[in-house]
């Protein structure tokens, strides 16, 4: 599979009947595995007549990971297999075994094992009854033992329509199924090749409205054509509920793309808040106090400027939390988190503002009550933006070597790591247990190497190496501590430090 992934521009996994569930599980495994693989190809899973696979928890997880667009489940008008698990499994186990033998027999028409007419009718009525209960329950019906996920393409002799709302999928399954009969619901499971060929050719045909008045709106026209595609436009008992079903399927409010466009407008409105924080950083970096951006905010007194920056920090957090909430509700385009505009905007926000979040966390002594920022204080939005940026970076070439310090420190958690290192230094001074001291020194040494590497690559902002910054003071403390602990220590043993100075 690894070799297939390396040599493929895209991966398409298909399966019919129970093979469809295997295909779905394989696709889920691939999608999960490829999150950590650079330059991974897109994955598409197409199933035909596949039974339902998981419950509401799985469906929500797939929505949360934004994988719904990777699944297309083709369901024929009468096929019983995708609907079978709405009925209690214990009541249809025997029939299911016979059906599987019937569908997989080399010459099912003559030699395959078949259900009797009475057994077919009993199974049909049982599935229809339980499917009706689930469809009438609406959204609650989608929270039963089995719940649809991804896109469902309902096909018939006349065409096909696609639905992605779980409640609407269940309703459509019921409305199309009851128009059939016990025999066709079994034979329909073997006609997907025929259906696919026909609805593909439908794209070449011009559709018209065969009954009476023309629709009053494009929405009504779309509904009418959808009902024609399902072959139920002339069945009043099914067509009216189907219209309601399509209304449910229609996105509440505006479409994801329109909501994304609205977010772009709102992003432009909060840009002044970000600009004020940028100006604040610039003024701190040029200040005679030589504290730098992070320490100036952490040690600030009562001032209008500091209060204004803090208020802007909260306003920006509210906006980006709103973006994450919309993503969680699946209200934005499926590729939103891959669009350069939003990946870059979120990354710039994180690099600019997270140092302020860290400063406020330690300023208010939250680390004493909850623990250090990285494990106990970091907001979920920053973790998500971090992941977006990593996914983007793996598909891009590495940046060329910098010739001057970065405008913003490229690790937004740098100052949190400085605070943890300072805590380790303080603990080394007071710790008497030799084994614990070894662990503390190990943490300190790892931080030193990490920080020296960032400085050497100039991936830090000038505020990091400001004369009175927390980082420079930490280096001075370390020099003094090592001199006290190891009187014969020399700078050549620790080339990244010389007299408290950073040496690239």
Secondary structure, 3 states (H helix, E strand, C coil): CHHHHHCCCEEEEEEECHHHHHHHHHHHHHHHHHCCCCCCCEEEEEEECCCCCECHHHHHHHHHCCCHHHEEEEEECCCCHHHHHHCCHHHHHHHHHHHHHHHHCCCCCCCCCCCCHHHHHHHHHHHHHHHHHHHHCHHHHHHCCCECCCEEEEECCCCEEEECCHHHHHHHHHHHHCCCCCCHHHHHHHCHHHHHHHHHHHHHCCCCCCCCCCCCCHHHHHHHHHHHHHCCCCCHHHHHHHHHHHHHHCCCCCCHHHHHHHHHHHHHHHHHHHHHHHHHHHHHHHCCCCCCHHHHHHCCCCCHHHHHHHHHHHHHHHHHHHHHHHHHCCCCCCCHHHCHHHHHHHHHHHHHHHHHHHHHHHHCCHHHHCCCHHHHCCCHHHHHHHHHHHHHHCCCCCCCCCCCCCCCCCCCCHHHHHHHHHHHHHHHHHCCCHHHHHHHHHHHHHHHHHHHHHHHCCCCCCCCCCCCCHHHHHHHHHHHHHHHHCCCCCHHHCCCEECCEECC
